[in-house]
Amino acid sequence: MAKLKWGMIGGGEGSQIGPAHRLGAGLDGLFEFTAGALDHRPEAGRDYGQRLGLSPDRSYGDWREMLEGEKGRDDRVDLVTVATPNATHFEITKAFLENGFHVLCEKPMTMTVEEGEDIVRLSEKTGRICAVNYGYTGYSLVRHMKAMVARGDLGRVRLVVAEFAHGHHADAADMDNPRVRWRYDPAQAGVSAQFADCGIHALHMASFVIGQNAERLSADTVSCIDSRTLEDDAMVNLRFDGGTVGRLWTSSIAIGRQHGLTLQVFGEKGGLRWAQEQPNQLYWMPLGERLQIIERGEANLSPEADRSTRVTIGHAEGMPLAFANIYSDLAEAIRAAKDGRDMDPAADLYPRAEDGLRSMAAVFAVAESGKRNGEWVDARPPLFR
Ligand code: NAI
């Protein structure tokens, strides 16, 4: 099967979310990274794109240049990811949809409701996909929660409690830090800071799992740091269209909380609890029975959970990223040798043949010692004695 061609706007060198998109898109070999306008600085974007393997004519300096370059090609990109700062999402997404491209846009999709409506209509009119990266719904056990709710394991869902609370903007001294300051500036962030940044992930996940949408809400929004115009903490009460009550807490001043995305779902027949920082376990308490821990990858889960399980039971979801680090170390070692330079010492960590040999010596030593009732034996290979 031919690979689909994938392009990216934003996600330049040093960006937060660019590497996650490239890893995600590349993982199954379904998409080939073919074109990009990766940085707001044209030269930096062109240079980084080429270092990532794009051909010079498809490593663009600007998204408009990329649109012009791609739209006339027979082998144009099939999907464009928009991973730029929020205020640019609308015009970039709109332009690519209008020109017949499928788009995966970062959240928040737009800055206003009107812009969002334009995008929904445009996607319908053009028949092009406009997906939004609520990426945490890709976790296998989140999909399993949705399947459990849909098949009635919980009965009617009475209450959903969602949180996305971290403490990374808790330092009042950060008011001078440009990477933090813009997020609380209405001119750049829009009408909301923390809810638009993180709260919408929690709300979307709640809706996704219970299969209902928010109908009404009541919010208490506060700026705990006085210098901020927009909220850094919000408590939102919700009523969903299927009758479920919602409670949602989002915060950026919750010192000690890291990513802090959690979901609890309480139905007539049982309750579920999941936290992104421990994504392999789903806590399930059926009414009147004992608390059970459902492990990602175990037998007899839902087809949705099975399809989204990438690593076998017990491994952390991020295990393939550990393998990716080994490959990255090897690439650096091979390139350094070709260029005749010293390799980056921080990459000089891949396990060597010597490690393989020491392991084999240990295997034989264990077998030998076992046979001799635990007698102490030399664990070193003869080469290293
Ligand atoms: P960042 O500031 O770390 O990186 C932004 C990148 O976009 C930079 O490389 C910058 O040079 C580039 N850029 C800016 N304007 C551009 C333009 N006009 N054309 C081409 N490139 C441009 O930002 P970060 O944290 O990576 O966030 C990007 C987007 O992703 C935001 O909308 C944010 O809300 C979203 N995001 C989503 C997450 C998720 O879980 N779905 C997590 C983190 C961020």
Residues whose N, C-alpha, C, O or C-beta is under 5 A from the ligand:
A	BS01	NAI	I9 G10 G11 G12 E13 G14 S15 Q16 I17 G18 A37 L38 D39 H40 A83 T84 P85 N86 T88 E106 K107 P108 N133 G135
